[in-house]
Amino acid sequence: GGGDDRGPMVVVYRLQGLDGEATEEIVEAIDEEAAEETDPEAEFALSAVVGEEGGLELLLRLLEVAGMPRAGQPGECIVLLLKLLHACCRIRANRRRVLALGGTARLLRVAPQALAVAAAALGENAALAAQRLLETIEALLEEEMVAQAEAAAVDGEGESAMQVDGGGDQDEWRGFVLSLLHELEALRQRSEAEPAGREAGGGG
């Protein structure tokens, strides 16, 4: 009658390395960094607000105050300041601003004491702070070389205007940064006032 004369379906497996025929490489994992590389200029674009509002000078001054050799230094604060400065210096506009503030020399001067304070507070965890500081200084030195090369190539050429892409979120981010900078400025003022207060107390 209407029976099906076809036999069972044949399935053929091709195994690598067993019969000597298959030579394709097996992809067991995908390198995320190679698969998707994000441009730092885009990823950290909003950090330009920190530079536009004078926050880079404030960060440098806070690091200088925090690195003073006096008791009770907030090691965790130094680590956070270095982290923020490291992120800000991922974009060219902020690197140029830090260079204009003499940031490379200032960081080199404050580095030994600041890292000593961080190490005393955090122990082995302070290594990340040292790495961020070195990467920041390295990025500034490289940017300075680029700036010198540009100045030599085109005499008197001004720095190109750089704008931050952020759409509607930029105003909200700017408000957050301004609030943060206000708090940091208050912290700096309190830090600078502490030595004077202790001296007055000791003198009395």
N, C-alpha and C positions, 0 to 999 in steps of 0.2 A: 503494500500500500504506500502510505505517505511517509515512511520512515526516513530519517536523515542518515545517509551513508558516510558523512564526513567524520573523521576521527577526532580525537581530543586535540585541543590547541597546544602547539609546541612553543614553549618559552625558552629562549636562549639567554643565558647569563654570560656576560663578559667580565672576567675577573682580572684585575691588574696584578701582574707579577707572578701569576701561577703558570700560565701556558706560554709565556714569553712573547705574546702578541700585543697586548694592550700596553701602550707606552705613555698615555695621557697622565699628566700630573693630577693628583687628587687635591682639591682645595678643602682643607679642614677648617680654616678660620680666615677671616677677612681682616686685614690690618685697617683699623678704623682711621688711623691718621692718614694712611695712603688713600683710603676710600673717600675721605671728605676732609680737605684742608680748608680751614676758614681763614680768610684774610684778617689779620689783626686790626687793620684800619677800619674794617667793617664791624668786627666783633667788639672792639673797644671804642667805637666812635663816640658814644655818649660821654666817655670820660673827658672829652674835650671841654665839657662844661666846667670841670674842676679847674682847668687852666684858665679859662675865660673869666672866671670869677675870683682869681687870685688864690686859689686853693693850693697851687704847687708851692708858692712861697711859704704859705702857712705850714704845709707838710714839712718842708725843709727846716723851718724854725722850730717846729715841734720836735723833730728828730735831734736838733742841736740842743734844745733844752733837756730832752729826755736822756741825752747822752752825757750830761754833766755828771762828774764824779761826786755824787752825794747820795746819802742813804735813802732807802725807800723808793727806788726807781721802779716804775711799772714796766717790767720786762714784756708782759703781754701786750702793752700799749705799743711798744717799739715794734713788735712783730706785726701788729695790725697796720701801723703807719708804713712800714716797709712794703707790706702787701699792697696797700692802696697806691703807693708811689710806683711800685712795679707795674701795676695794671695801667696806671695813667701813662707811663712811659712806653706803652706798647704802640702808641700812635705817634706819628712824626710831629704833629703840631705841638704836642705836649713836650716831646723831647727838645724841640727848638726853644720852647719857653723855659725849660729847666736849664738849658745851656745859657740862655740870656741872663739867668739868675746866678750864674756861676755854680750851678748845682753839682757838677762833677767834683770840683775841688772841695766843696762843702761836705759832700758825702764821704769823700776820702778822709777828711779831717775827723768826722764824727764816727766813722765806721768802727775803729777799735773799741772805744768805750761803749758805744751803743750795742755792739755784739757781745761785749763782756757782760753788760747788764742783762741782755736777753738770755745769755747762757746761764747766768746765775739764777734766773727765774725759771727757765724752762729746761735746762739740762740739754740732753741730746736733741730735744725737739727744736732747739734754736738753730740747728743746721739749716733748716729750710729758710729761716730769716737771712742767714749768711748767703745762701744761694741766690735769693731774690735780690739782695743788695749787690752782689757781684754781677748778676745779669743786668741790673739797672745801670750800673756804672759802665759795663761793657757796651750796652746799647747807646749810652750817651757819648762814649768815645767814638763809636762808629758813626753816629750822627754828626759829630763834630768834624770828622774827616770828610763826610759827604758835603757838609756845609762849606768847608774850606775849598773843596774841589769845585763846587758850584760857583763860589765867589771868584776863584781863579779863572774859570772858564768864561764867565760873563761878568765883567767888571761893573760894579755898581748895581747889579740886579737885586731887586728887593725880594723879600720872602713872599712866596705866593700866598694868596689868601686861601684859607682852608675853612670849609664849612662842614657842619656836622649834620648828617642825615638822621632824622629821628621821627619825622612826621609829627603827629599829634601827641606822641608820648614825650617829646622833648621838653615841653613846658612842665609836665609833671616831674620829669627827671631833674630838671633845673631846680625846681622848688625843693626837691629832696636833697640835692647837693648843697644848696644854699643853707638849708637847715643843718646839714651835717657840718658844713664849714663853720657855721655859727657856734656849734657845740665844740668843735675843735679849737676855735679861737678862745672860747671860755676856758677850755682845758689848758691852753698855753698860758693864759694870764694867771690862772691859779698856780701852775707849775713855777712860773717866774716869781710869783709872790711868796712861795713857800720858804725859800732861803732867807728873804728879808724878815719874814715873820719869826723864823727860828733864831736869827741873829738878834732881833729885838727882845725876844723872850730870854735869850741867854744873857744879854747885857743887863736885863733887869734882875 
